[in-house]
């Protein structure tokens, strides 16, 4: 008669061990309690935001009516929007190029392309700042009408966002059945028709996921934006930072909550679209 | 033979690294033929098919389809269409859109497209699934989509790359019948690539057997089975008992040889006189098995012990060991309900067959 295993002592029953459960809860609390506190206090009636006094939505109204915050939010959205479009196009082209062609030093190129993902943001911020100063773009952009005065930030955001798009799209392309492309040509389609009718629809989930990723990265970027923004151009995270220095107000909590919600929604959609799909096997 | 629709002249394909996938292949395929390229994996049959479709370019040689040299014609301009091994049905399009694709991209008017798509779906009996997406369909249905999508273009030649290999056994038999019927109905030349001899024998009107990039023999299925040109073909098509033999004497009509483990045998022989080492071959179903020594004087005989009996329902495969050099497989029809093959393992039996059922293979 074989010994029966106690519940939780099986090799893969980690979830049933009490100390693992405690560890799990502890990590969860450490990670998310600050965020939930922030969200909770955005509904607080207390002006200084230290003690809970009652529920209100006033903070959201006040944050919405704060013209400086509003301007910063519009800037952020505009930058994220434009940078996402450009980064998605460049990223998709990079991914296609790496997927389609063989050329000397390809692994090296792939590594260099992904460098902005791993380079410390502070270094990228400094290098981009130096670049914009030396090319005179820092001064030049100040006098431009909106949204051209954001051009430095947009360029900086494209630079660090497009590798993410490229990586996501490239991993999608790995699952592409080359026979689909051949079938399209065999049926009379030209190279260009094949690209738009077969390859682009296949890439679409990757493109959307990459774009949403780029959007969230751009929207909440602080370090690089801080370095590359001019005196007149303020983005939402930078504005929040400057407000916090004068003391935390529930208004900032409310504004931050909005940013969290936007980011989480975009990320969830991106993850959904990246989930493995059967559709590529044809 | 009718006018040829596809002709290959000295077609050779060398891949990077110097591997010759197809080596100096020349043959003609007639209008309306159901032609099979048969061979073990890696024999170059798929490469040859891809060269006909234009997806691969020959290193040298000429491919003529419908009287036109195809050297400079890209795949999208050729009068051929292909059914891919993976079917390659476009996953993001409905069945109807898949079938319409080839007409849309070449600018066929919408009205005509609709009509032809309807006809094509009808032909493969998929009309009721026109609005479905491929991921909601079975492998057999997807294959029909791929077929309709190719046939709707009305190609001069339809190319099929291992079309049945991904289907389960029952569906395969059904599809095999359907393909032959379809080919008769549409009157288009079919070229099919397969590694499965049953598929080739049962469907094709002519078969080219390929090995290591070269064509070994082109013949009708029955010729291929009964008169294989070489040891490779005899061995590849069906089961065969191959026996090495030394030629003792040979005339234009008769050949006497010393077969390994069998002794001197006299065989009818046509054509050139042969010499040296040859192989004689006999199919398992041509062998007779009996307990007593057979009386027929002219028959080739051997005595042995039954080593193995495998029961397959309609037939039994019996392996008889005659001596250290000779082991023969015999197919016995189980035509009475009581007996099965009527022999048991370890039993002593006689085997005999008619000399004219023996193949002489000089290559």
Interface residues (C-beta under 8 A of the other chain):
Chain A: X177 X179 X180 X182 X183 X184 X185 X186 X187 X188 X189 X190 X193 X197 X198 X201 X202 X204 X278 X279 X280 X281 X282
Chain B: X53 X54 X55 X74 X75 X76 X77 X80 X81 X82 X84 X85 X86 X87 X88 X89 X90 X91 X92 X101 X102 X105 X106 X134 X135 X146 X149 X150 X153
